[in-house]
Every structure is written in C-alpha cells, then in structure tokens.
Amino acid sequence: MNNNTTSGSGGGSDGNNDVVNWVALVVSLVALLGTFAQVLQQYIASAAGYSNCGESVMGKWHESKKRRFRATELRFEVQFETPVIFVCPPGNDKGPLPGQKIHFVDGTRDSLRDTRSLSREDEAAQQKTLKERRVHTADNERASWVTLLSQLQSMEKESGEWQQNYYKLNPPQSQPLPGFQSHTLAVAIQAKKRSWDTMPTGVKKPYATTTMCHLLEIAAMMGIYWKEFDRSRERYRAEGNGYFLTGTNVPELGLMFTFQIYGKTRFQENRVIPVDEVKELCCGFVSTLFQEDNKDRRRIEFPNEDPKDLSFLQLGSTREIAETMVLIECNTDTANYFRSDETKHGHLFPVPFELLGMLGKTLRIRNSAFRMLPNPTPYVWDKNFFNLRRLIREYWEKIDDSDITDIPPIPQIQQLKEDAEMLVGVLNADKKSNTPGYSLPLLNALHDVLDRCDAFLKGKETDRDLVRMVVREHFQEVMRMINDKGGAEGDTDGKSTRSGEKATAERFDELTAASPERRQEAFMELYFFKVLREVRKSAVTSYRRRQTTHYAPSTHSREASVVDNTIEGKVEAPSPSASGTPSRPISPVPTTPGVEKRQSDQLIPTVHIHPPDPVPQQYLGMDITTSLDSQAAAIWCTLVLRMLCWLLLHDFNKKDVQIAKSELLGSRLPVYIA
C-alpha cells in the first residue's frame, strides 16, 4: 500500500514537472521569437528611406524600389530609380547615361508607360478630385518631379489635339499636319539607379536630375517666365501658365528646384514652337537668317566667345544689345543709347524687336499653328500700342506710291509690291476664317514671303556688305531720330510735306500723339519719307568709301588687310577704285638701312594693301551710283517687310521678359528637382 502511495505521489510530481518544463519551453520560444523579431526588425529598420519611396511620393516610380542586403555591413540598403531629364531632338540616341534607353515625352500611352507617368485625367482620378486640372493642396507629400512629368505629357497631348482640330478648321492643305517627329525640341528621360545612402541629410524625398540649361528650356516650353534669377543670393523664381517654379541651394547637394501647380494650365495657341533654337532664345541669343544650316554649333562655347559675324545676335540685356550694335558696326552714339537709362529705346515698339524681325531666323514649322517663342530681349512685347496688320497695309500703300521717288522701279521692288498686295488680301480673308488671327493660309503666306526675302538677302546678286551697311545705317538713323529733340536737320519748319497733302511726322515723338487709326500710317510715312532717304544715302556713301579707301578693315570684314610681306619688304600700290576714281596715294615712308635690317631681324610684318573688291556682276554696264542707290533701297524695303512678316508670324507673351543669363547657354551645371 505504501508503495502504491509513494508511486502515486511520484507520478503527480512528474506531471507537475512536465507542465513546468512545457511552460518554460513556451516562454523560451516566445522569448526567442521576440528576440528574433527584434533582430529582424533592426535589420529591416536599417533600410533607411524605404518608406520615403512609396507610391504616394514617387507615383509609378515606386515600383523600382527594393532592399538589398549588404552582408559585409549586416544591413539592408534601399535602392530605387529616378529620372534624368534632358532636352534634345526626337531622333537623338545619345543621353547623359551611356547605355541607358531614352524615353521621349510625346503624350501617347506608350510614352506614359515608358516614363511611368500619369496623364492629367488619370492623376485627377487618382487624387479623387471633382474637376480636371483642379488645384491640389493635399498631395504635398508627392515629389514635384512626378507632377512635372505628368504636366509635360499633358503639354504634348493637349497641344497635339488642339493643332489637329485647328488643322481641320482650315481649308484642305496640300501638306500634311506636322507630327512629333517634325519637332527639333523634345523632353526625354533616362532612368538612373540611386541609393538612399547617398541622399543628403536635409533631403527627405527622391529627386530627379537635370542641368541648368535644360531646366531653362523646359520652363520656356511650358510657358513659365522668370521673375527672379539672382545667382549671387541663390534665389530663383518663375511663374506662368498656372505653374510656379522656385529654386534654392541645398547643402551637400546644390541647386534644388520645386515645381508646383497653382492655377489652370493651357497648351493651345500659346504652345512654344518646339524648335532647337528655343535653347538660344532662353538665354538671349538669336539665330539669324545668315546662319548656315549645316554649321556645327557648339553652344557651350558661345558664352565664352564674342560673336564674330551676323550668325548670332545677343539681345539678353541692354549691355548686350549695345555690343550687338557694335557688331553690326554702328557708331558709338547708337551703342550708348542702349547703355543709358535716360534715353529712349522704342517707337511703336522697342527697337530690338525690329532688329529681331529684320535678321531673325524663321522658326515656325511649316504648316504648324504654333507661333509662341521665348522673349530674348529685356523689353515687353505689348501689342496693345500698335497693329502689325495695319502696318502691313500701310507698307503696301507706301511702296506702291508713285510719289515716293526713293523707291526704284527694279524687279525686287516689284516683287515686294506683289507680296504686300497678296498679304493684304490674305489678311482680309483671315478675318472671315474659322480661326481669325492665325489662319493657316495667313501663316503659310507670311512664311512664303519670309522665304523670298531671305533668298534675296542671301542671294548671289545681293552684296552682303551692302546689306550690313543698310542695317547699320537704319538703326543709327532710327535711334538718332527717337532721341532727337531738336527736329530734323535742315528743316526750317520741323515738318516735311507731300505735294498737295498734309504734313507727315518728322520725329517718332509725334507718333504718341497720333490716334490709333492714324498711328500706323504716320509710322510708315516717317519710315518711307525720312528713314529710307537717309539710310540709302548714308549706306551708299559708306559702302563706296569702304570699297575705294584702302585701310585695315575691322575683324568683321571678310578679307584681311595685313599679310606677312617681310620677304619683299615693301608696300604695294593700290589699284584704281571700282568707281573709276583713283584712290588716295599712299605717301612713301623713308627708311634707313639700319631700321630696315632690325625690322627684318624681328620678323615684323608690313602692311599689304589689297586692291578693292571687283564690281558685283549686277552693277556692270550701269552707272555705279544709281545702281547702288537702287540696291540699297531694295534691301531696306525688303528688310522692313521681313520685319513686319516675322513679327506677325511669331509671337511673345507680354509677361515674358528676358533676365540676363547668356553665360548659361549650354551650361551643364547639375540641378535637381525635388
């Protein structure tokens, strides 16, 4: 019995021990699991920045994020992809990242997928807004470059759809509507792998990368105009078309820009022409009609070099405009007019726009409706104070006026009369079109006239030096008359009259007192009765002096006058001038044997005087003075019509004013978009 009792007592003790052991095992397992979970949590927590790469921040780009375990450091590294944004032609196959595929922003579904962007409609639906393009104030956690990519896609899509509708509203055209491949300016991206380990301390969101020049170009394409661009204080602010762009310096990184939407956006007739020359206009450079199309232009070198010819003009600031006047060989007074804040720089509109219209390259894409360009000048383009259409009508009346004796009856003048008459008819038809103001027949007609003007100005029958003389004398005379307070020289009553008609304006100051209906007529009367006469006379005189006077020309001349003539050690005598008048003889300079020997030993070149250029073919068999007068008048009339057509074919936003930044043309300074 005792044994049974003892045995029973022992069994109960063993049972209690088993329970205790099981409880201890469970507690140990729980502790082990807790420890393991704590260790695992610490490893996972070592993946810093993973939560900052979510869909709410990066949109579809969040799919690229991943953790990578670094065994040597016993931690996880967060890797992700962000875009490198740049601007190039659609056919470009070389990007900043070698070997990476380039995706272009063209507004199509394929482009949305490749760039991992959302269309404006998809983004609005995702944000659960009531209306498309409504301002969002609750999605500030999203990276601004995600919104930028979405807006760039919408820009291409909306402007393309608008142009298709515009094309349908106009009469059937022989040429097709230009598509995306006809553009020479497009936004492209490449995906770049990044690590959160390299993120600066103060940056909490992944950022996109671009360069300063590409940022300026993208801002111009989207209709964003710079209001503040202070590099000394690192303050940058631009706004326009419902967008807001600000920039500041971030320690350990560099310039960081933030893109925001603050209002409604629109990409229709206000869309900037997608051409490569927009890159230059953003920084105040202008390509001219004399630029060679096959010229290999390396823009990154331009800011460090002064322009040597009329291929480019710098108009980004009053100082640069003054230097451009020196480039076209204007006198010092004309350059000083732009250096001074006390002088006037405009008549109906600022004079630099006149230079832009006379020499600027035609940038509109054939058969396209886009006309907007970035303003390369520091002046406001406000069309409320003048009417370009009326100016063209007044031009036609003046060039067809037989009372104006300064207009010669030569073939080029007859062509200009026909072009002006044709334009007046197209302008009248434009009022009755479905798209008044910018109908396709009108734009194409302006484009055709510009092509014919360029063919004349660049043709073999036109002397390039005479063209330069006419341009120079025109702006010298216009700027003098704008700032002349004493009236015209040689006038006793301050007015000149046409036979049997009322007096015409003698100074540009009188245009401000003219009524809007009379203003354009007075302007053209002043140009044809005053400016043309002075320009023709001064240009011909200067041209003949340059052709007949043997001197060392400037660096802008096509031929040098100084050659190495140390072997002969003599100065050649000039030949007779083109006009038949002997040139002024050069007095012989007496030399001594010792001086001559020292010069020879030092290899000092002597002056070699070239004979004058041969008389152009079109002047042979004619009186040279009469022919030059006719040619100069034809060049001036062509330049004036070209100016009117160029300014009517292209357009600028009056809120867009150039802030001097010419040295940033082609700048590859890295900047970042938050």
C-alpha positions in Angstrom: 0.0 0.0 0.0 2.8 2.3 0.9 4.5 1.5 -2.3 1.4 2.4 -4.2 1.0 5.6 -2.3 4.6 6.5 -3.0 4.2 5.6 -6.6 1.1 7.7 -6.9 2.8 10.6 -5.2 5.8 10.3 -7.6 3.6 10.3 -10.6 1.9 13.6 -9.6 5.3 15.2 -9.1 6.4 14.1 -12.6 3.3 15.6 -14.1 3.9 18.9 -12.4 7.5 18.9 -13.6 6.3 18.2 -17.2 3.9 21.2 -17.0 6.7 23.4 -15.7 9.0 22.2 -18.4 6.5 22.9 -21.1 5.7 26.3 -19.7 9.4 27.0 -19.6 9.8 25.8 -23.2 7.0 28.0 -24.4 8.3 31.0 -22.6 11.7 30.4 -24.0 10.3 30.0 -27.5 8.4 33.2 -27.1 11.5 35.0 -25.9 13.4 33.5 -28.7 10.8 34.6 -31.2 10.7 38.1 -29.7 14.5 38.3 -29.8 14.5 37.1 -33.4 11.7 39.5 -34.3 13.6 42.3 -32.6 16.8 41.5 -34.5 14.9 41.2 -37.8 13.2 44.5 -37.1 16.5 46.1 -36.6 17.8 44.7 -39.8 14.7 45.9 -41.7 14.9 49.2 -40.0 18.4 49.6 -41.3 16.8 50.1 -44.8 16.5 53.8 -44.2 14.4 55.7 -46.7 12.2 52.8 -47.8 9.0 54.4 -46.6 10.0 57.6 -48.3 9.9 55.9 -51.7 6.3 54.9 -51.6 3.7 55.4 -54.3 2.3 58.5 -52.6 5.8 60.1 -53.1 7.1 58.7 -56.4 4.0 57.6 -58.2 4.7 54.6 -60.5 8.4 55.1 -60.0 7.9 53.4 -56.6 7.9 50.0 -58.4 11.6 50.4 -58.8 12.4 50.5 -55.1 14.0 47.4 -53.4 16.0 46.3 -50.4 19.4 44.9 -51.0 21.2 43.1 -48.1 24.8 44.1 -47.6 26.4 41.0 -45.8 29.6 42.8 -45.1 27.7 45.6 -43.2 24.9 43.4 -41.8 22.3 45.8 -43.0 19.8 46.5 -45.9 20.4 49.2 -48.5 17.4 50.9 -50.3 17.8 51.2 -54.0 15.4 53.0 -56.4 15.3 54.7 -59.7 14.6 58.4 -60.6 14.6 60.1 -63.9 17.4 62.2 -65.5 15.5 64.8 -67.5 17.0 66.5 -70.6 16.0 68.2 -73.8 17.1 67.0 -77.3 15.7 66.3 -80.8 13.3 63.3 -81.0 15.9 61.4 -83.1 18.6 61.7 -80.6 20.1 58.4 -79.4 22.7 59.7 -77.0 21.8 60.6 -73.5 23.7 61.6 -70.3 23.7 58.0 -69.2 25.6 55.8 -71.7 23.9 52.5 -72.4 20.5 53.5 -70.9 17.4 53.6 -73.1 16.0 57.0 -73.9 12.2 57.6 -73.5 10.7 60.7 -75.1 7.7 62.6 -73.7 5.2 62.8 -76.5 1.8 62.4 -74.8 1.0 58.9 -76.1 0.0 55.9 -74.0 3.3 54.2 -74.8 5.2 57.2 -73.6 3.1 57.3 -70.3 4.0 53.7 -69.7 7.7 54.1 -70.5 8.1 57.3 -68.5 6.0 55.8 -65.6 3.8 58.9 -65.7 0.1 59.5 -65.3 -2.0 61.6 -67.7 -3.7 64.6 -66.3 -7.0 62.7 -66.3 -5.5 59.6 -64.6 -3.8 61.7 -62.0 -7.0 63.7 -61.3 -8.9 60.4 -60.9 -6.2 59.1 -58.6 -6.4 62.1 -56.4 -10.2 61.9 -56.3 -10.8 65.5 -57.4 -14.0 66.8 -58.7 -12.7 68.6 -61.8 -9.9 68.0 -64.2 -6.9 70.5 -63.7 -8.2 71.5 -60.3 -5.5 72.8 -57.8 -4.4 70.1 -55.3 -3.5 71.2 -51.8 -3.5 67.9 -50.0 -0.9 66.0 -52.1 2.2 67.8 -50.9 3.9 64.6 -50.0 4.4 63.8 -53.7 7.7 64.6 -55.3 7.3 67.6 -57.6 9.2 66.0 -60.5 6.4 63.4 -60.7 3.9 66.2 -61.3 6.3 67.8 -63.8 6.5 64.6 -65.9 2.7 64.4 -65.9 2.3 68.0 -67.0 4.9 67.5 -69.8 2.9 64.6 -71.1 -0.3 66.7 -70.9 1.5 69.5 -72.8 2.3 67.3 -75.7 -1.1 65.6 -75.8 -3.3 68.7 -75.4 -1.3 70.8 -77.9 -1.3 68.0 -80.4 -5.1 67.6 -80.1 -5.6 71.3 -80.4 -3.5 71.5 -83.5 -5.4 68.7 -85.1 -8.7 70.5 -84.5 -7.1 73.7 -85.8 -5.9 71.9 -89.0 -9.5 70.6 -89.6 -11.0 74.1 -89.3 -8.8 75.4 -92.1 -9.2 74.8 -95.8 -7.7 71.5 -97.1 -4.0 71.8 -97.3 -1.6 70.1 -99.7 0.9 69.4 -96.9 0.2 67.1 -94.0 0.0 68.2 -90.4 3.4 68.1 -88.8 3.7 65.5 -86.1 6.0 64.9 -83.2 8.9 63.7 -85.4 8.9 67.1 -87.1 9.9 68.8 -83.8 13.5 69.5 -83.1 13.0 70.1 -79.4 11.6 67.4 -77.1 11.8 66.3 -73.5 13.5 63.0 -72.9 14.3 60.9 -69.7 16.6 58.1 -68.7 16.2 56.1 -65.5 19.1 56.2 -63.1 19.6 53.8 -60.2 20.2 55.5 -56.9 20.8 54.5 -53.3 19.3 56.2 -50.2 22.8 56.0 -48.7 23.8 58.9 -50.9 20.9 61.2 -50.1 21.9 64.4 -48.4 20.8 64.8 -44.8 18.2 67.5 -45.4 16.5 65.8 -48.4 13.6 63.5 -47.5 12.3 62.7 -50.9 13.9 61.2 -54.0 14.9 63.9 -56.5 15.2 64.0 -60.3 18.3 65.3 -62.0 18.8 67.7 -64.9 21.1 70.6 -65.9 20.7 74.3 -65.7 20.3 74.8 -69.5 17.7 72.0 -69.7 15.7 73.5 -66.8 15.6 76.8 -68.6 14.5 75.2 -71.8 11.8 73.1 -70.1 10.5 76.2 -68.2 10.2 78.1 -71.6 8.4 75.2 -73.2 5.8 75.2 -70.5 5.2 78.9 -70.6 7.0 79.6 -67.3 8.6 83.0 -67.2 11.4 84.0 -64.8 10.6 86.8 -62.4 13.8 86.5 -60.3 17.1 85.0 -61.2 19.6 86.1 -58.7 22.7 83.8 -58.6 24.6 85.9 -56.1 21.9 85.3 -53.5 20.8 81.9 -54.9 17.2 83.0 -55.3 15.2 81.7 -58.3 11.5 82.2 -59.0 9.5 81.7 -62.2 5.8 81.5 -62.8 3.3 81.4 -65.6 0.6 79.3 -67.3 -0.6 78.1 -63.9 2.9 76.9 -62.8 5.3 78.0 -60.1 9.0 77.1 -60.1 11.3 78.1 -57.2 14.9 77.2 -56.5 17.4 77.4 -53.7 20.7 76.0 -52.6 20.7 72.7 -50.6 23.8 72.0 -48.5 25.8 68.9 -49.6 23.8 68.8 -52.9 23.5 72.0 -54.9 20.6 73.9 -56.6 17.2 72.3 -55.8 14.1 73.4 -57.7 10.5 72.8 -56.7 7.7 72.6 -59.3 4.1 73.4 -58.3 0.7 74.0 -59.8 -1.3 77.0 -58.6 -3.9 77.5 -61.3 -5.3 76.3 -64.6 -3.0 75.5 -67.4 -3.4 75.7 -71.2 -1.4 74.4 -74.1 -3.1 75.6 -77.3 -2.0 78.5 -79.4 0.2 79.6 -76.6 2.4 76.5 -77.0 6.0 77.4 -77.7 7.3 76.4 -81.1 9.2 73.1 -80.5 12.4 74.0 -82.4 16.0 73.7 -81.3 16.6 77.5 -81.5 14.4 77.9 -78.4 17.5 76.9 -76.4 19.3 80.0 -77.6 16.3 82.3 -77.1 16.1 81.3 -73.5 19.5 82.9 -72.9 19.1 86.0 -75.1 20.8 84.6 -78.2 19.1 84.8 -81.6 19.9 82.8 -84.7 19.8 84.9 -87.8 18.9 84.2 -91.5 22.7 84.3 -92.3 23.4 81.2 -90.2 24.5 78.2 -92.1 22.1 75.3 -91.6 24.9 72.7 -91.7 27.1 74.6 -89.2 28.2 72.5 -86.3 27.2 74.7 -83.4 28.7 74.0 -80.0 26.6 76.2 -77.7 28.6 75.5 -74.7 31.4 77.7 -76.1 29.3 80.7 -77.1 29.1 82.4 -73.7 32.9 82.5 -73.6 33.3 84.0 -77.0 32.1 87.2 -78.6 30.1 86.8 -81.8 32.3 87.3 -84.9 29.6 87.7 -87.5 25.9 88.1 -88.0 25.1 84.4 -87.5 24.1 85.2 -83.9 22.8 88.2 -82.1 22.9 88.8 -78.3 19.9 90.7 -77.1 19.6 89.5 -73.5 20.3 92.8 -71.8 20.8 96.4 -72.7 24.6 96.0 -72.4 24.5 93.0 -74.8 22.3 94.9 -77.2 24.8 97.7 -77.2 27.5 95.2 -78.0 25.4 93.8 -80.9 25.1 97.3 -82.3 28.9 97.4 -82.3 28.9 94.0 -84.0 26.9 95.5 -86.9 29.4 98.4 -86.9 27.0 101.1 -85.6 28.6 104.3 -84.2 29.3 104.8 -80.6 26.3 107.1 -80.1 23.9 104.3 -81.1 25.5 101.8 -78.7 25.4 104.4 -75.9 21.7 104.9 -76.4 21.2 101.4 -75.1 23.7 101.7 -72.3 21.9 104.7 -70.9 18.7 104.5 -68.9 17.8 108.1 -69.7 17.4 107.6 -73.5 14.5 106.0 -75.4 14.8 102.6 -77.0 11.5 102.3 -78.9 8.9 103.9 -81.2 5.7 101.9 -81.6 7.6 99.0 -80.0 11.1 98.5 -78.7 13.8 98.8 -81.4 15.5 95.4 -80.6 12.3 93.7 -81.8 12.8 95.5 -85.1 16.4 94.0 -85.3 15.0 90.6 -84.4 12.4 90.8 -87.2 14.8 92.0 -89.8 17.5 89.4 -89.2 16.0 86.7 -87.0 15.8 83.2 -88.5 12.3 82.0 -89.4 11.5 79.4 -86.6 7.9 78.5 -87.3 7.4 74.9 -88.5 5.8 74.8 -91.9 2.0 74.1 -91.8 2.0 74.3 -88.0 -0.1 76.6 -85.9 2.4 77.2 -83.1 3.8 80.7 -83.0 4.9 81.5 -79.5 8.6 82.0 -78.7 10.6 82.9 -75.5 11.4 86.6 -75.4 15.1 87.1 -75.9 15.1 90.8 -75.1 14.7 92.7 -71.8 11.7 94.6 -73.2 8.0 93.9 -73.0 6.2 92.9 -76.3 2.9 94.6 -75.8 0.7 94.6 -79.0 -1.9 96.9 -77.4 0.0 100.0 -78.7 0.3 99.1 -82.3 -1.3 96.9 -85.0 1.0 94.8 -87.2 -1.8 94.1 -89.7 -2.4 97.8 -90.3 1.4 98.3 -90.6 1.5 95.8 -93.5 -1.4 97.6 -95.2 0.3 100.9 -94.8 3.6 99.4 -96.1 1.8 98.2 -99.3 0.3 101.7 -99.8 3.7 103.4 -99.4 5.8 101.0 -101.5 3.1 101.3 -104.3 3.0 105.1 -104.1 4.5 106.6 -107.2 5.1 109.9 -105.4 7.9 108.4 -103.4 10.9 108.9 -105.6 13.3 107.0 -103.3 11.8 103.7 -104.4 13.4 102.5 -107.7 11.5 100.5 -110.3 13.5 97.3 -110.2 12.4 93.7 -110.1 12.9 93.2 -106.4 10.7 96.2 -105.6 8.0 94.9 -107.9 8.2 91.5 -106.1 7.8 93.3 -102.8 4.7 95.1 -104.1 3.2 91.8 -105.2 3.9 90.2 -101.8 2.5 93.1 -99.9 -0.7 93.2 -102.0 -1.1 89.4 -101.6 -0.7 89.7 -97.8 -3.3 92.4 -97.6 -5.7 90.1 -99.4 -4.9 87.2 -97.2 -5.3 89.4 -94.1 -8.8 90.3 -95.3 -9.7 86.7 -95.8 -8.3 85.8 -92.4 -11.0 87.8 -90.7 -13.7 85.6 -92.2 -11.9 82.3 -91.5 -12.8 79.8 -88.8 -9.6 80.7 -86.9 -9.3 84.5 -87.3 -6.0 86.0 -86.4 -3.9 82.9 -87.1 -5.5 81.0 -90.0 -3.3 78.5 -91.8 -3.4 80.3 -95.2 -2.2 83.5 -93.4 0.7 81.8 -91.6 1.8 80.0 -94.7 1.6 83.2 -96.8 3.8 85.0 -94.2 6.2 82.1 -94.2 6.5 82.2 -98.0 7.2 85.9 -98.0 9.9 85.4 -95.5 11.5 82.7 -97.6 11.5 85.0 -100.6 13.0 87.9 -98.6 15.7 85.6 -97.3 16.5 84.3 -100.8 17.1 87.9 -101.9 19.1 89.0 -98.9 21.3 85.9 -99.1 21.4 85.6 -102.9 24.5 86.0 -105.1 23.0 89.1 -106.7 23.0 90.9 -103.3 26.2 92.2 -101.8 26.4 91.1 -98.2 28.5 94.2 -97.2 25.8 96.5 -98.6 23.2 94.6 -96.6 25.3 95.2 -93.4 25.6 98.9 -94.3 21.9 99.3 -94.7 21.2 97.5 -91.4 23.8 99.7 -89.7 22.6 103.0 -91.1 19.0 102.1 -90.5 19.4 101.6 -86.7 21.7 104.6 -86.5 19.1 106.8 -88.1 16.2 105.3 -86.1 17.9 105.6 -82.7 19.0 109.2 -83.6 15.5 110.2 -84.5 14.0 108.6 -81.5 16.2 110.6 -79.2 16.4 113.8 -81.2 14.6 116.6 -79.5 15.5 119.4 -82.0 13.7 118.2 -85.1 15.2 117.1 -88.4 18.4 118.7 -89.6 18.0 121.1 -92.4 14.3 121.6 -91.9 13.1 125.2 -91.3 9.7 124.4 -90.0 10.2 121.0 -88.5 7.8 119.4 -91.0 8.1 117.9 -94.4 5.1 117.7 -96.7 4.0 115.6 -99.6 2.8 117.5 -102.6 -0.8 118.5 -102.1 -1.2 116.6 -98.8 -0.9 117.1 -95.2 2.4 117.2 -93.3 4.0 113.9 -92.3 5.6 113.2 -88.9 9.3 114.2 -88.6 10.0 112.6 -85.3 8.9 109.5 -83.5 7.7 111.6 -80.6 4.8 112.7 -82.7 3.6 109.1 -83.0 2.4 109.2 -79.4 0.0 112.0 -80.1 -1.5 110.2 -83.1 -4.8 108.4 -82.8 -4.7 104.6 -83.0 -6.2 104.8 -86.5 -3.5 107.2 -87.7 -0.6 105.8 -85.8 0.4 103.1 -88.2 0.1 105.4 -91.2 2.2 108.1 -89.5 4.9 105.4 -88.7 5.2 104.2 -92.3 5.2 107.8 -93.7 8.1 108.6 -91.3 9.9 105.4 -92.5 9.4 105.9 -96.2 9.7 109.7 -96.4 12.5 110.2 -93.9 14.3 107.0 -92.8 14.6 105.4 -96.3 16.1 108.6 -97.8 18.7 108.9 -95.0 19.6 105.3 -94.9 20.0 104.9 -98.7 22.3 108.0 -98.9 24.4 107.0 -95.9 24.7 103.4 -96.8 25.8 104.0 -100.3 28.3 106.6 -99.2 29.8 104.3 -96.6 29.8 101.3 -99.0 31.7 103.3 -101.7 34.1 104.6 -99.1 34.9 101.1 -97.9 35.3 99.8 -101.5 37.6 102.7 -102.5 39.5 103.5 -99.4 42.5 101.3 -98.6 42.7 100.8 -94.9 42.9 97.9 -92.5 39.2 96.8 -92.1 37.7 95.5 -88.9 37.7 91.9 -87.8 34.2 91.6 -89.2 35.4 92.1 -92.8 35.7 89.0 -95.0 39.3 89.7 -96.0 42.3 90.7 -94.0 44.4 93.6 -95.0 47.6 92.7 -93.1 49.7 90.0 -94.6 53.3 88.8 -94.0 55.3 90.7 -96.5 58.6 90.5 -94.8 60.3 88.9 -97.8 59.6 91.7 -100.2 59.9 94.3 -97.5 57.7 96.7 -99.5 54.2 98.2 -99.7 52.3 97.6 -102.9 50.5 100.4 -104.5 46.7 100.2 -104.7 44.8 99.8 -108.0 42.1 102.2 -109.1 38.8 102.1 -107.3 35.6 100.5 -108.5 34.1 103.8 -109.4 36.9 104.7 -111.7 38.4 107.4 -109.3 42.0 106.9 -108.4 42.5 106.1 -104.8 44.3 108.5 -102.5 48.1 107.7 -102.9 50.0 106.5 -100.0 53.0 108.6 -99.1 56.2 106.7 -99.2 57.8 106.2 -95.8 61.6 106.8 -95.8 63.6 104.1 -94.2 67.2 103.7 -93.2 69.2 100.6 -93.7 69.6 100.0 -90.0 65.9 100.3 -89.3 65.1 98.1 -92.2 67.5 95.4 -91.0 66.2 95.5 -87.5 62.6 95.1 -88.8 63.7 92.1 -90.9 65.5 90.5 -88.0 62.4 90.8 -85.8 60.2 89.4 -88.5 57.7 92.4 -88.2 55.1 92.1 -90.9 54.4 95.1 -93.0 51.1 96.4 -94.4 50.0 94.9 -97.6 47.3 96.9 -99.3 44.8 94.8 -101.3 43.1 96.2 -104.4 39.4 96.9 -104.0 36.9 94.1 -104.5 35.7 93.7 -108.0 32.4 95.4 -109.0 29.5 93.0 -108.5 28.1 91.5 -111.6 24.7 93.2 -111.3 26.4 96.6 -111.4 28.3 96.0 -114.7 27.1 98.2 -117.6 25.3 100.5 -115.3 26.0 103.8 -113.5 27.5 102.6 -110.2 26.0 105.3 -108.1 22.5 104.8 -109.5 22.8 101.0 -109.2 23.9 101.2 -105.6 21.1 103.6 -104.7 18.6 101.2 -106.2 20.1 98.2 -104.5 20.3 99.9 -101.1 16.6 101.0 -101.4 15.6 97.4 -102.4 17.5 96.0 -99.4 15.9 98.4 -97.0 12.3 97.8 -98.3 13.0 94.0 -98.1 14.2 94.3 -94.5 11.2 96.3 -93.4 8.7 93.9 -95.0 10.6 91.0 -93.5 10.5 92.6 -90.1 6.7 93.0 -90.3 6.1 89.5 -91.5 8.4 87.9 -89.0 6.8 89.7 -86.0 3.4 88.7 -87.3 4.3 85.1 -87.9 5.9 84.7 -84.4 4.6 86.0 -81.0 5.8 86.6 -77.5 4.0 86.7 -74.2 3.9 90.2 -72.7 4.7 88.8 -69.3 7.9 87.2 -70.6 10.9 89.5 -70.2 14.5 88.2 -70.5 16.7 88.3 -67.4 20.4 88.4 -68.3 21.8 84.9 -68.2 23.6 84.5 -71.5 26.5 82.6 -69.9 24.2 79.8 -69.0 23.7 78.8 -72.7 24.6 75.2 -72.9 25.5 75.1 -69.1 25.8 71.6 -67.8 25.7 72.7 -64.2 23.7 69.9 -62.4 20.5 70.9 -60.8 17.9 68.8 -59.0 14.1 68.8 -58.9 12.5 68.0 -55.5 
